[in-house]
Amino acid sequence: MKTKIRKSVLALAVLFGTTIAPMAAYQSLGQELTATEGGGAVESNAKSQKKSGGGFFDIVFGSGIVGTILWFALFGDGALAIYFSIDSSVLIKPDRLMPKRLMDGVQGAMAEGDVVKAMEICQQNPSAMASIVMAAFQHIEEGFEAIQEAVTAASDLEQEKIQQRLNWISVCGNLGPSLGLLGTVQGMILTFQALASGGAGDASALASSIGQALWTTAGGLIVSIPSITVFYSLRNKANRLILKMTALTMEILNGLRNVSVDPGADGAEEIQG
């Protein structure tokens, strides 16, 4: 349920950033151009910015309705990037992917030659490592080559599950510059439209308006750069852990190369040398 809610929120954020915000920009563009005569909007923005000190608050709320909407979209994108980064950081930990209790239990059971006990321990400790080991045990009667193929397939599946969680960070990182560029383009359109209407008299007003538009691109990059860095860092960490789990699984099952598995009297499976 929580996963569905999280994905729904992200889908709404993406929909807002890529559809609703551009539509609002185009709808308000005509209204702002109509109200702008002789570059009055450019000059009024610059004057208001000078009076208020030109702080970040004024940059966000002084860029018009569309600009403010885009800024809040950027804030939402950044918040989602932080959330998914923390969520993935908690997920991609050795203690979560391959718990020590699981490893000790499986190694002890295999030392005793009790495959059924090892499978029960995997079921009691659900994790990525448990899924990989269980996949191997399910093909134990088919030979060691079948076990290797099952371990490889299970490792790829667990890697894909982790990658799907990490991809949301990448989405947020890629969405940030797009939202920032959209805000900059919208601001530049209004600025040059004012120039075409004869508003080139005040160079400081023109520079202030362009600078205000470029701030959205800076905001998008501020969201994007850390997000992409965290994404590749966590992805590489996940790949290392998956390789380690695969190697540990093959090490645990290495003794099954030249053994057969026969059912016991009570239906349990035991390793026979």
Order of alpha helices (4+ residues) and beta strands (2+ residues): alpha-alpha-alpha-alpha-alpha-alpha-alpha-alpha-alpha-alpha-alpha-beta-beta
